[in-house]
């Protein structure tokens, strides 16, 4: 499996989520629900290009305009900027 080979080459640990235990990775599950409900279920795509455009627009809104409770009610882009500033100050 290519992903396992890549993990070995980059020395990353691969962890499987046990079947029936999606909360082992709750952040991803939360994202998947939002993505499915707010983007995929709302749009009937007529072409790969249209799907790419719609998904990119949704992702940009999700990352740049929407505060996330898991990040202290700031946007992911604000959180990334805050982390960069904190690392520079350390």
C-alpha positions as CSV (number, residue, x, y, z in Angstrom):
1,X,0.0,0.0,0.0
2,X,1.6,3.3,-1.1
3,X,0.6,5.2,2.0
4,X,2.3,2.7,4.3
5,X,5.5,2.8,2.2
6,X,5.4,6.6,2.5
7,X,4.9,6.4,6.3
8,X,7.9,4.1,6.6
9,X,10.1,6.4,4.4
10,X,9.1,9.6,6.4
11,X,9.2,7.7,9.7
12,X,5.6,8.6,10.5
13,X,3.4,6.3,12.6
14,X,0.3,4.9,10.9
15,X,-2.7,4.5,13.2
16,X,-5.9,2.8,12.1
17,X,-9.2,3.9,13.5
18,X,-11.0,0.8,14.8
19,X,-14.2,-0.1,13.0
20,X,-17.2,1.4,14.9
21,X,-15.1,3.9,16.8
22,X,-15.1,7.1,14.7
23,X,-14.5,9.2,17.8
24,X,-10.9,8.0,17.9
25,X,-10.4,10.9,15.5
26,X,-13.3,13.3,16.4
27,X,-11.8,16.3,14.7
28,X,-11.8,14.5,11.3
29,X,-15.3,13.1,11.9
30,X,-16.5,16.6,12.7
31,X,-15.0,18.0,9.6
32,X,-16.4,15.2,7.5
33,X,-19.9,15.8,8.8
34,X,-19.7,19.6,8.0
35,X,-18.2,18.9,4.6
36,X,-20.9,16.4,3.7
37,X,-23.9,18.4,5.1
38,X,-22.8,21.9,3.9
39,X,-21.1,21.1,0.6
40,X,-21.6,17.7,-0.9
41,X,-25.3,17.3,0.1
42,X,-26.2,20.8,-1.1
43,X,-24.7,20.6,-4.6
44,X,-25.4,18.5,-7.6
45,X,-22.1,18.5,-9.5
46,X,-22.3,18.4,-13.3
47,X,-18.6,18.1,-14.0
48,X,-15.3,17.6,-12.2
49,X,-14.4,21.2,-12.8
50,X,-17.6,22.4,-11.1
51,X,-17.0,20.1,-8.2
52,X,-13.5,21.4,-7.8
53,X,-14.7,25.0,-7.9
54,X,-17.5,24.4,-5.3
55,X,-15.3,22.4,-3.0
56,X,-12.5,25.0,-3.1
57,X,-14.9,27.8,-2.3
58,X,-16.3,25.8,0.6
59,X,-12.8,25.0,1.9
60,X,-11.8,28.7,1.7
61,X,-14.8,29.7,3.7
62,X,-14.3,27.0,6.2
63,X,-10.6,27.9,6.7
64,X,-10.8,31.7,6.5
65,X,-14.2,32.9,7.6
66,X,-15.7,30.5,10.1
67,X,-14.6,30.4,13.7
68,X,-14.1,26.9,15.2
69,X,-14.9,26.1,18.8
70,X,-11.9,23.7,18.9
71,X,-9.6,26.6,18.2
72,X,-11.0,28.9,20.8
73,X,-13.6,30.4,18.4
74,X,-11.2,31.8,15.9
75,X,-10.7,30.8,12.3
76,X,-8.1,28.3,11.3
77,X,-6.2,31.0,9.4
78,X,-6.2,33.2,12.5
79,X,-5.0,30.2,14.6
80,X,-2.2,29.5,12.2
81,X,-1.1,33.1,12.3
82,X,-1.2,33.1,16.1
83,X,0.9,29.9,16.2
84,X,3.5,31.4,13.8
85,X,3.8,34.5,15.9
86,X,4.1,32.5,19.1
87,X,6.9,30.3,17.5
88,X,8.8,33.4,16.4
89,X,8.6,34.9,19.9
90,X,9.9,31.7,21.5
